[in-house]
Amino acid sequence: MPYYLEFDAFDNPMQLSKVGNWIITFLSPKDELEHIQLAISHVLPRQICAHLQPRRLIMHSAAAENHWEIECIECFDSSSNQEITFPPEDPQAQQVIQTILKEFDRYDVCVKFKQDADA
């Protein structure tokens, strides 16, 4: 089942560049309107557990307006000294998503986490 971030109409992530310690960058060319891919990356090291550090959330535009489908969460695992990619349904990914939502809320950027784009 796909997972989505639903942004408020006034908080289009394509217009945002930085929210707190998270930056939003285009992974696809800006003029690519069919399949826009963005990354939300953390600029400062932050642990979500003893050995896991979130790096970025990758998402792409969805059919529903203001919805962005989460592709994956990339983290650095210091215990194995390697990058790990989690699907959005993984508990570690869910924890990173909640961390992002809390920080965005602190800066009045309205984002909802959904499992269904029509919900």
TAMO-V994942 format. One record per residue. PSI is psi as a letter, one per 40 degrees, with the letter a starting at -180 (none if undefined). OMEGA is omega in whole degrees, -180 to 180 (* if undefined). D_LAST is the distance of its C-alpha to the last C-alpha in Angstrom with 2 decimals. Layout:
# TAMO-V994942
PSI/OMEGA/D_LAST ; PSI/OMEGA/D_LAST
This chain:
# TAMO-V994942
h/180/12.91 ; i/177/12.06 ; i/-174/11.13 ; i/164/10.23 ; h/177/11.55 ; h/-180/10.09 ; i/173/13.35 ; i/-179/14.37 ; d/-179/16.09 ; e/-178/19.37 ; f/180/18.94 ; h/-177/18.79 ; e/177/19.84 ; e/179/22.27 ; e/180/24.15 ; i/175/24.30 ; d/-179/27.09 ; h/175/27.34 ; h/-176/25.44 ; b/179/27.71 ; e/179/28.99 ; h/175/26.30 ; i/-180/27.03 ; h/-178/24.79 ; i/175/26.65 ; h/172/26.29 ; d/176/26.97 ; i/176/27.02 ; i/-178/29.39 ; d/-179/28.20 ; e/176/29.09 ; h/-175/26.91 ; e/-179/24.12 ; d/-177/22.73 ; g/-179/21.85 ; h/179/21.81 ; h/-180/22.05 ; i/174/22.25 ; h/171/23.44 ; h/-174/23.06 ; i/178/26.43 ; h/-175/28.14 ; e/180/31.58 ; i/178/33.21 ; h/179/33.67 ; h/-180/31.44 ; h/171/31.43 ; e/171/28.44 ; a/-173/30.98 ; d/-174/34.72 ; e/-173/34.59 ; h/-178/31.20 ; h/180/30.57 ; h/178/27.33 ; d/-180/28.26 ; i/174/25.19 ; h/180/21.57 ; h/-178/21.26 ; i/176/18.24 ; i/-179/18.01 ; i/-180/16.39 ; i/-179/13.52 ; d/179/13.21 ; h/-178/10.30 ; h/178/12.19 ; e/178/12.63 ; h/179/10.78 ; h/-179/13.36 ; h/180/13.42 ; h/178/15.58 ; d/-178/18.64 ; i/175/20.77 ; h/178/22.42 ; h/-180/26.19 ; i/173/28.45 ; h/179/32.20 ; h/-177/33.71 ; d/179/37.04 ; d/178/38.28 ; e/179/38.34 ; f/179/38.68 ; i/175/36.06 ; h/179/32.66 ; h/178/29.89 ; h/180/26.56 ; i/171/23.65 ; i/-175/20.52 ; d/-179/17.31 ; e/-180/17.09 ; i/-180/20.66 ; d/178/21.40 ; d/178/23.43 ; d/179/20.72 ; d/179/18.29 ; d/178/21.18 ; d/180/21.69 ; d/179/18.08 ; d/177/18.40 ; d/178/21.79 ; d/-179/20.55 ; d/179/17.90 ; d/-179/20.72 ; d/178/23.13 ; d/179/20.95 ; d/178/20.37 ; d/-179/24.18 ; f/177/24.59 ; f/172/22.10 ; h/-174/19.73 ; h/179/16.21 ; h/176/13.82 ; i/177/10.71 ; h/-177/10.35 ; i/175/7.22 ; e/-178/7.84 ; h/-176/5.37 ; d/-179/5.61 ; e/-176/3.82 ; none/*/0.00
